Amino acid sequence: MCATCGCNQPGPSRIDGQPADDIASPLVPSDEAEHAHLHVHADGTVHAHPHTHDHAHGEHHDHPHPHPSEHAKPGDVHEHEHRHADGTVHTHLHGNGHEHSHEHEQEHEHEHEQEQEQGNTASHARTIPLNQPILAANDRQAERNRGFFKAHGLLVLNVVSSPGSGKTTLIQKTIEALRGRLRVGVVVGDLETDHDAARLRSAGATAVQITTGTLCHLDAALVARAVTRLDLKTLDVLVIENVGNLVCPAAFDLGEDLRVVLLSVTEGEDKPLKYPPIFQNAHAVVVTKGDLGAACEFAREAALANIRRAAPGAAVFEVSARTGQGLEAWIGYLEGKVGRQ
Amino acid sequence: MQEVLAKAAEQATQHGATRILAVRLRIGGLSGVVPDALRSAFEVLSGATMAAGAALECELVEPVAWCPACQFEFAVNDLVYVCPRCEAFCPELRRGRELEITSLEIE
């Protein structure tokens, strides 16, 4: 169910036709798992750690580790998030059903306070300060995604807009413009059909289609499952085309670097004022279908002023994917961002 | 709430406690959490845990945004943060989204 608008009807989300829940991802902890240790190394390998840390972190190593788990797939490990009293958080991935004897050696910069005080019979009440944030499930998943994407050196975009603003066409033109320069993978979300993924594959990208059935936005878990179908090591840019919706996606971090909001000239100049949350968090705003502006008597100056007001700090682009107008600046912006990963 | 109870139990156990007497939360006005709903959930879910019978104390944090032009903090109560002085949209929310366990009382 969408926590923003409450929409919810039966029918599972699917990834390239398969029920999403059937697609395991090392980024998504399974329901039964209690402990897991996920290590994402600089080379992008994700693997599990047995709990006797007898090796240095950071070096590349192979782990044939015992996995007493009911999951048949080797890649499906359990993820554990450690929140320590001092506020540090780290995540590890390994098999379940084990004892926690945290013998972390000098490789860990933080300390574990793990002593189980046996025989603490004194019944004295005491206060322990914590100041520990409880992150919403999607935020936690998004952070896992983010770490994973960064480890792969990917530039990740979350492209949002109303339905029909031109997301797919802009992404298509972007893929074509970057051909031979940057390799683009796409995750597309729609309620039904794989038309968008098919279109983008024709343009030369590897694409995964998420069909949500009824869900009005993509969330971090769906994205985490979908990217298992992409070979991220072979990509430079990951574009996530969200479900057409200017409301609910604002509340769902997917783990992206750039949130890109599209607004077509046919939608009117006051849209940014009407949908503040999605614009407030935009890194870039792209005004699309510029070739139709005159026909719509688009109030360009007013629109730009409203965009600056609702999305202060966002980079603004005016394009026509059809004619190619303005695309160079947009592509240049993306290439500049890739360099900074 | 399950998340809150799980973290509380984890921390309490690490400190050698067998019971949680009180859970103190800091809840921002824009966190999306309704204290009454949280309280109901706590009552229902804590019964089977080491927090059974514990008190739940909620400190509410008023949402406050920051206007960099006016160098001024102002209270907000919805998703649009418009500076009352200069009417600019100010995206920086300084406080108000928190959902934290501030402390636990244990024994």
Contacts between the chains, C-beta under 8 A, distances in Angstrom:
chain1	res1	chain2	res2	distance
A	3	B	32	7.6
A	83	B	7	6.8
A	83	B	10	8.0
A	85	B	11	6.7
A	85	B	14	7.2
A	113	B	14	6.0
A	114	B	14	6.6
A	115	B	16	7.6
A	116	B	13	7.5
A	116	B	14	8.0
A	116	B	16	6.9
A	117	B	15	7.8
A	117	B	16	3.2
A	120	B	16	4.2
A	120	B	17	7.6
A	120	B	18	7.5
A	123	B	107	5.3
A	124	B	107	6.2
A	125	B	21	5.6
A	125	B	105	5.8
A	125	B	106	7.1
A	125	B	107	4.5
A	126	B	105	7.2
A	126	B	106	6.4
A	126	B	107	7.1
A	127	B	103	5.3
A	127	B	104	7.1
A	127	B	105	5.1
A	127	B	106	7.8
A	128	B	11	6.6
A	128	B	12	7.7
A	128	B	15	5.5
A	128	B	103	6.2
A	128	B	104	5.3
A	128	B	105	8.0
A	128	B	106	6.2
A	129	B	102	7.0
A	129	B	103	4.7
A	130	B	7	8.0
A	130	B	11	6.0
A	130	B	100	7.7
A	130	B	101	4.8
A	130	B	102	6.5
A	130	B	103	5.6
A	130	B	104	6.3
A	131	B	100	6.0
A	131	B	101	7.6
A	131	B	102	5.7
A	131	B	103	7.7
A	132	B	7	6.2
A	132	B	11	7.6
A	132	B	100	6.0
A	132	B	101	5.0
A	133	B	98	6.9
A	133	B	99	6.6
A	133	B	100	4.8
A	134	B	3	5.2
A	134	B	4	5.7
A	134	B	7	6.7
A	134	B	99	4.8
A	134	B	100	6.6
A	134	B	101	6.8
A	135	B	99	7.9
A	136	B	32	7.8
A	136	B	99	7.7
A	137	B	3	7.8
A	276	B	79	6.0
A	276	B	80	4.7
A	276	B	89	7.0
A	277	B	79	5.1
A	280	B	79	7.9
A	280	B	89	7.2
A	280	B	91	4.8
A	281	B	91	7.5
A	309	B	88	7.2
A	309	B	89	5.2
A	310	B	89	5.7
A	312	B	88	7.6
A	312	B	89	6.6
A	312	B	90	7.9
A	312	B	91	6.3
A	313	B	91	7.6
